[in-house]
Amino acid sequence: MLDLGLPLDADGASDDLLPSVAGLSRDDPALRAIVLSHGHADHWGLLPLCRPNVPLAMGAATARIMRAAAPFVPNGFVPDASFELVDRKTFQIGPFSITPYLVDHSAYDAYALLIHAAGRRLFYSGDIRAHGRKGGLFERLVSTPPRGVDTMLMEGSSLGRLDERTQFPTEDDIEARLTESLRPPGFVIFSASAQNIDRIVSIYRACKRSDRTLLLDLYAMEILRATGNERLPSVGWPNLSVYVPEYQRRQIARNRRFDLLEPYKSARIYRERITEIADRTVMLFRPAMAPDVETANLWASARAIWSQWDGYLKDGPGARLKADLATRGVPIEIIHTSGHASILDLKRLSSAIQPDKLVPVHTFEGDGFFKYFDNVTRRSDGEWWEV
């Protein structure tokens, strides 16, 4: 099975969302394993509902990041991986030969997957793009693609969001825009996913270029540490401090996880110091931190940067945050680029791989594929079909 995500439009995880696949709820040898393309919850969010001993395959950094995130996020999941995804290293699960391809995405350690069994070859794009900091991985894939693919499952998140001729800004473009936005003085709250490592790098580099200090919380620091990548921001780097918001302090005390504080003692900054240097600081922000900003009397000079999909501002927590900021008179600027490929880049990918059949996945605009691609075959949710 390839991914087992919580649907984006679901209110929460529940047993009725599990697909009708033997082996998810009770033992069945027909289910050899679940292979995770990457660590976003819309690709793994139903795993906690499965029987506990389903074999899992994922990238090593993905497993570490999920373990690091578990104490901080609702319904966190600590995986026990039986198989490890390594770029272009083929491995075997029963009759299936699986070759992972490391790809550019807003999730760290994301893969496309080639599956070969019974003389047939299926390629799953996973979530993919070409305009992030690892865009070279996309270029490598389209220049040396897998051959002889019978069916390609290709994501289409960008359909319905932009037209065929438009490209998303690159992560370098985002860094440049952030740098310009940060030049005027004033306290800045920055809303982005702590697991979007490319964006954390962009805001950190923008802070350095604009002579600001970036405040990261424990969750963000634990995610960075879990990557195992020494080239990412960490304790001891300039223009970086660690702030532990009140809700995390209570969470740590309640769960007696004081070990989470230990690696960051030398880099910690406290509320009083933030108040003193507020004009030159940027706080990676989520709504639970609003009381900290209130207590430090920072709202009066604050402005906000939203660096996630703007659709999240239309309902749920994003809409509530937008309304709260408006009530406080805090202006909000949107500086973001997609974690998913543009239509132009999806066309490049399809042309490079040349599958016999192209099946849309991960999109609300599956019928739109017929406008842009050849050999499109639509499949319905819950439908069983042969490759």
Order of alpha helices (4+ residues) and beta strands (2+ residues): beta-alpha-beta-alpha-beta-beta-beta-beta-beta-alpha-beta-alpha-beta-alpha-beta-alpha-beta-alpha-alpha-beta-alpha-beta-alpha-beta-alpha-beta-alpha
